[in-house]
Amino acid sequence: MDGTVLVADDDRTIRTVLTQALTRAGCKVHATSSLTTLMRWVGEGKGDVVISDVVMPDGNGLEMLPKIAQDRPGLPVIVISAQNTIMTAIKAAEAEAYDYLPKPFDLPDLMKRTARALERSGPTRRPAQTSSDTDGDRDDLPLVGRTPVMQALYRVVARVMNTDLPVLIWGESGTGKSLIGKAIHDFSDRRNLPFVTVTSADLQDIEGPMRALARVRGGTLLIDEIGDFPEELQARIARMMDSPGEHAPRFLATSQSDMAAAMKAGTLRRDLYYRLSGATLHVPALRDRVDDIALLAAHFLERSETGNSAPRALSEGAAKVFANYQWPGNVRQLEHAMRQLALTSRAPEITQSEAEQVLGAQPDPEPLRAQANTEKLGASVERHLQRYFDQHGSMLPPPGLYARILREIEAPLIEIALAATAGNQAKCADLLGINRNTLRKKITDLDIEVTRGRKMM
């Protein structure tokens, strides 16, 4: 890499690591803990790329983006943030950041993105739109997640937000499909127009589509659970989309099943599928984003607090119980469990026994374990890879997919094998069927510690 990188982060460790890594890669680096200093450097014409945190002692990094775009049109800004909500991803997109990475981030991934930014010579960027009066509600959206699968979803939402493409949102019940649809509307240019949700009951009679279009008036029309609509209503929706009238709305649809598979099975009209799937978003099940459970639980517990109750938090034992549960009702079920615990727990820290008790009262506590035990590894991997592609809608994932997927599989495999052999590298190498020196090299290259690979907080 060749160029000058400006780094702004209030964490000295991150500044040091980034400075060392970028310098070894051939870059010049200016690092600071102050947005004021960063903006002075930008104004002086320094830097070819900016890497900035969001929450800084003297301001908000996202709020500086319009000023940077004005002073230095085309200067790429990579935003890094520990605020792992859809809000951060969308605000970064609104402010037209070059890229966004949640913390903890993968250092090699950030280096690759920085290299691409240094090679970039894109068009002048425009300043971000000013916030609307709906901004006050945005931070309350329970679309929280730091796992890669959720961050990928947030990025796609940010990309399709201000397009007119129809969006098909699918995922299991309770994953938050309707919330994603509402977020797309609330952050879009249509945010001051109506958001209307219709079900099959709303479109039963011949006048149903006309009434829906009259209500939405050019806003956003969400068709809820399109997979449950009979063929006659599917044809009615297709005609409605073809002739939406003078004030055409944006069409969104949700479904509990994969609509591409439903189309192939003949339960969804092919013409309707192609009309709705301008972009396809898959909202992952909670069991596919286990590392988000504690984050979501803390969010729901905080939201359940009242002036008369002490703040509640999960104990280590309770967190493990929830991480090992399958959550057939997904995020909605987790929310209900946290509300119950906020009311019934006897101490500020929720104990393991209290967590087990609330889960014991849940219906069908382990309906998915049998499937997991019989599913072949190849089928499971294929399912996750297909979901990863689906989350990018009509776009392809970022380049370097082969190496990225291998790393995602290799690192946890070695970590689990090391844990199973109590850290004995000779036994671990024998278990994996590789040379001991090869194992040592992989441990070093992947920066494997007790639980994770290389992650920067």
Secondary structure by P-SEA (a helix, b strand, c coil): cbbbbbbbcccaaaaaaaaaaaaaabbbbbbbccaaaaaaaaaaccccbbbbbccccccccccaaaaaaaacccbbbbbbcccccaaaaaaaaaacccccccccccaaaaaaaaaaaaaccccccccccccccccccccccccccccaaaaaaaaaaaaaccccbbbbbbbcccccaaaaaaaaaaaccccccbbbbbccccccccaaaaaaaaaacccbbbbcccccccaaaaaaaaaaaaccccbbbbbbbbbcccaaaaaaaccccaaaaaacccbbbbbbcccccccaaaaaaaaaaaaaccccccbbbbcaaaaaaaaaccccccaaaaaaaaaaaaaccccccccaaaaaaaaaacccccccaaaaaaccaaaaaaaaaaaaaaaacccccccaaaaaaaaaaaaaaaaaaaaaacccaaaaaaaacccaaaaaaaaaaaccccccccccc
